Amino acid sequence: MAIDVVKKGFIEGLKFMNSPTSYLVDAFEESVKERPEPAGLDELRVETERRELEMRMSEAEARVAQELAIARRIETAYEVEMTEYFEYAGKGHVGVSAEGEAFSIGAGGSGRRVSKRKFVFKGHPELAQIEGVLERIQSPAPAVDNP
């Protein structure tokens, strides 16, 4: 009995390591299948709020899994190129003006959003080690002076 639990946990761990995002999606699908159907309107509202909350949580978990996967790939890559731009800006103004008999009210705003992510991963540690060994083999050995 305990062996089955350990075996199941090991298999679940392998699934998560293989593809964290698909593992989270599968777990979410299973949780949706296990729920009974709601009967009344109030139950539907509660169920809707519950599902929206679960979706936000799943989205946050997926972002974390994505960042972990990127970090793992950065650790294992021989060479990494990264480009990240994030800028979120907004301005607003409100104005009131009165001159003689003229009266004016104005409001305005502007926003700016720049977002870009680019990752380029080259090579793998094993490949880098193989290249290092090949370079050492191909380079001439230094001369040794024996007096």
C-alpha positions as CSV (number, residue, x, y, z in Angstrom):
1,M,0.0,0.0,0.0
2,A,2.8,2.5,1.0
3,I,4.7,1.5,-2.2
4,D,1.7,2.5,-4.3
5,V,1.6,5.9,-2.7
6,V,5.3,6.4,-3.2
7,K,5.1,5.2,-6.8
8,K,2.2,7.5,-7.5
9,G,4.0,10.4,-6.0
10,F,7.1,9.6,-8.0
11,I,5.1,9.5,-11.3
12,E,3.3,12.8,-10.4
13,G,6.8,14.4,-9.8
14,L,8.0,13.1,-13.2
15,K,5.0,14.5,-14.9
16,F,5.5,17.9,-13.3
17,M,9.2,18.0,-14.1
18,N,8.5,17.0,-17.7
19,S,5.9,19.7,-18.3
20,P,4.8,21.9,-15.4
21,T,2.2,23.7,-17.4
22,S,0.4,20.6,-18.8
23,Y,0.6,19.1,-15.3
24,L,-1.2,22.1,-13.8
25,V,-3.8,22.1,-16.7
26,D,-4.5,18.4,-16.1
27,A,-4.8,18.9,-12.3
28,F,-7.3,21.7,-13.0
29,E,-9.3,19.5,-15.4
30,E,-9.5,16.8,-12.7
31,S,-10.7,19.3,-10.1
32,V,-13.4,20.5,-12.5
33,K,-14.6,16.9,-13.2
34,E,-15.0,16.0,-9.5
35,R,-17.4,18.8,-8.8
36,P,-21.2,18.2,-8.7
37,E,-23.4,20.4,-10.8
38,P,-24.9,23.4,-9.0
39,A,-28.7,23.6,-8.7
40,G,-29.8,27.1,-7.9
41,L,-28.9,30.6,-9.1
42,D,-27.1,31.4,-5.9
43,E,-25.1,28.2,-6.2
44,L,-24.2,29.2,-9.8
45,R,-22.9,32.6,-8.6
46,V,-20.8,30.9,-5.9
47,E,-19.6,28.3,-8.4
48,T,-18.7,31.1,-10.9
49,E,-16.7,33.0,-8.3
50,R,-15.0,29.8,-7.2
51,R,-14.0,29.0,-10.8
52,E,-12.8,32.5,-11.5
53,L,-10.6,32.3,-8.3
54,E,-9.3,28.9,-9.4
55,M,-8.5,30.3,-12.8
56,R,-6.6,33.2,-11.3
57,M,-4.7,30.8,-9.1
58,S,-3.9,28.5,-12.0
59,E,-2.7,31.4,-14.0
60,A,-0.4,32.5,-11.2
61,E,0.9,28.9,-10.8
62,A,1.5,28.7,-14.6
63,R,3.5,32.0,-14.5
64,V,5.6,30.6,-11.6
65,A,6.1,27.3,-13.5
66,Q,7.1,29.2,-16.6
67,E,9.6,31.3,-14.7
68,L,11.0,28.2,-13.0
69,A,11.4,26.5,-16.4
70,I,13.1,29.6,-17.8
71,A,15.5,29.6,-14.8
72,R,16.2,25.9,-15.2
73,R,17.0,26.5,-18.9
74,I,19.2,29.4,-18.1
75,E,21.2,27.2,-15.6
76,T,21.7,24.5,-18.2
77,A,22.4,26.6,-21.3
78,Y,25.9,27.2,-22.5
79,E,25.1,30.7,-23.7
80,V,22.0,32.9,-23.0
81,E,20.8,36.1,-24.6
82,M,18.1,37.9,-22.9
83,T,16.1,41.0,-23.8
84,E,13.4,42.3,-21.4
85,Y,11.6,45.6,-21.6
86,F,8.8,46.5,-19.2
87,E,7.3,50.0,-18.9
88,Y,3.9,50.8,-17.8
89,A,3.2,54.6,-17.5
90,G,0.1,56.7,-17.2
91,K,-0.7,60.4,-16.9
92,G,-3.8,62.3,-16.2
93,H,-4.8,65.8,-15.7
94,V,-7.9,67.8,-14.9
95,G,-8.3,71.5,-15.4
96,V,-10.8,74.3,-14.8
97,S,-10.5,77.7,-16.3
98,A,-12.6,80.8,-15.9
99,E,-12.1,84.0,-17.9
100,G,-14.7,86.7,-17.7
101,E,-17.9,85.1,-18.8
102,A,-16.2,82.0,-20.2
103,F,-15.9,78.9,-18.1
104,S,-14.2,75.7,-19.2
105,I,-13.5,72.3,-17.7
106,G,-11.1,69.8,-19.2
107,A,-9.7,66.4,-18.5
108,G,-7.2,64.3,-20.3
109,G,-5.0,61.3,-19.9
110,S,-2.5,59.2,-21.7
111,G,-1.0,55.8,-21.2
112,R,2.0,53.9,-22.4
113,R,2.8,50.3,-22.3
114,V,5.9,48.6,-23.5
115,S,6.4,44.9,-23.0
116,K,8.9,42.6,-24.6
117,R,10.6,39.4,-23.6
118,K,13.1,37.5,-25.7
119,F,15.2,34.6,-24.6
120,V,17.8,32.8,-26.7
121,F,19.3,29.7,-25.3
122,K,22.3,28.1,-27.0
123,G,24.0,24.8,-26.2
124,H,23.8,22.6,-23.2
125,P,26.3,21.9,-20.4
126,E,27.2,18.5,-21.8
127,L,27.8,20.0,-25.2
128,A,30.0,22.7,-23.6
129,Q,32.0,20.0,-21.8
130,I,32.4,18.0,-25.0
131,E,33.6,21.1,-26.9
132,G,36.1,21.8,-24.1
133,V,37.5,18.3,-24.3
134,L,37.8,18.6,-28.1
135,E,39.6,21.9,-27.8
136,R,42.1,20.4,-25.4
137,I,42.7,17.4,-27.7
138,Q,43.1,19.6,-30.8
139,S,45.4,22.1,-29.2
140,P,49.1,21.2,-29.2
141,A,50.5,20.2,-25.8
142,P,53.0,22.6,-24.2
143,A,56.6,21.7,-24.5
144,V,58.1,20.4,-21.2
145,D,61.8,21.3,-20.5
146,N,63.7,18.6,-18.6
147,P,67.1,19.8,-17.6
